């Protein structure tokens, strides 16, 4: 059995021996066979003198042949037996007669129709129903099923690409498009060219091919989607440039050139994915009032925290996500509501963390800020813990060290220090001590062992400004104790921010199940069944499920069938599965719709529902 790397428990590669320094993909999109076919040209550098092999990660790739680019010599290679969930190790014997430490190899291959990185949609599964659609999702360890690579975030490399597809289809990538032309061999096809000059980890290589249009939303931004959604998306994300500029003010200049957004079909399993130059977002953000556009601030922040400075392994995923959540809240508070709004977001995040730690993960090993991922698919360990527990650590340090004015220069220095690198928590902590060299006695008070490796909630009792939260709590308490409902009116919610409305429902969810007649009254007063905002809609549905309100079932099944965002779909399925009278309908609904789901969503739901995959 192939051995996983000691440097990264989720990779077979050994970049400490021979490392990838550049990738060039030359592929064709084949919608009929649901594969990408072509070659991947890898530039390599021997780290250890005399190293005559390079070890790469693959999963379900058909490796046809491998050649040395300089000599066109055919190279010997072997593919190990598959080790789930990590795939297979590809060992390539490098030319032995070279005196240079650098090599370039060309790997002829094709993907599998079952590639976990690629979602293939038929025309009928798209909004316009005119053409098929392809999009990738490589985080955490799915890049190896898109192209042979060192699929570890410890390796960062620039890339270029040439992608051939039929003329009716537009191709985009996580890179700058440098041109396109009609294929010389087939005039019905177009060849698109891309270049990403800044080194990225393997999981940030992304591709989309579909019936796409764009609208300009800023001096360095377009939004892309099918034509049915593109104008709605342009309105929703019109504040993108302000978010970018606020990020630059907090951190460093934006280095990626363009910042485009792509609204994907509903099966996309996440809220967003920070692919450089082309952030992917879910259509569940299209609320019609920009109330969910702050998710874009999160993805923008990844341009620095995650994309520019990257976690070395997914055990330190909190370095990406904790910093991003912490900084994102600074960006949104500067644009909307100031410090009270940041405090409100921090308090809501703390409560979401508590719910995950205690009610979903039951204080288990995946509640650690730095979990042990040996033999573990990072997708199985995924939760809001690295996001919110990481943010909580940074907020704790900010409070301990003297507040935002003292701590924010550290954030800028951190990005400057480690730009274009991959680091671990030890390097982060050493730099923290170095930056605050005059406050070492204060930093030594931090219980680092518990923060990093302790299970459960953090060793910290935060105090937040609850001025915005108190409005939600007051309304929650009124409803929770109400026996008649004439004192409530639609004006109760008129002065609330959308985030406060969500918090009001979230606080009700923490109470005992509501009487059904109370939920019926609440809907009569606020018309919550008609809400478009997906976050509020989700909390309202969860309230109904908790109360075993039969009327909620149709709305719940509609919601989980019309979109595949795991943040919403998994909790609803789990809650329905726990409701004995609804369990069989829930399983039947899953079985009827699983073929339309993204493979990540389907796999996780199989486990949530206790079904064989």
Helices and strands as residue ranges (DSSP letters): E 18-30, E 35-46, E 53-58, E 62-68, E 77-79, E 88-93, E 102-110, E 118-121, G 123-125, E 133-136, G 143-145, E 156-166, E 170-173, E 176-182, E 189-201, G 202-204, E 207-210, E 213-218, E 221-225, H 227-236, H 240-250, E 260-263, E 272-273, E 278-281, G 283-285, H 294-301, E 309-311, G 314-316, H 317-335, H 338-355, I 356-360, G 365-367, G 378-381, H 385-401, H 404-418, E 421-423, H 425-435, G 437-439, H 440-443, H 448-453, H 467-481, H 491-494, H 498-509, H 516-526, G 528-530, H 534-546, H 552-562, H 566-578, H 580-593, G 594-596, H 599-608
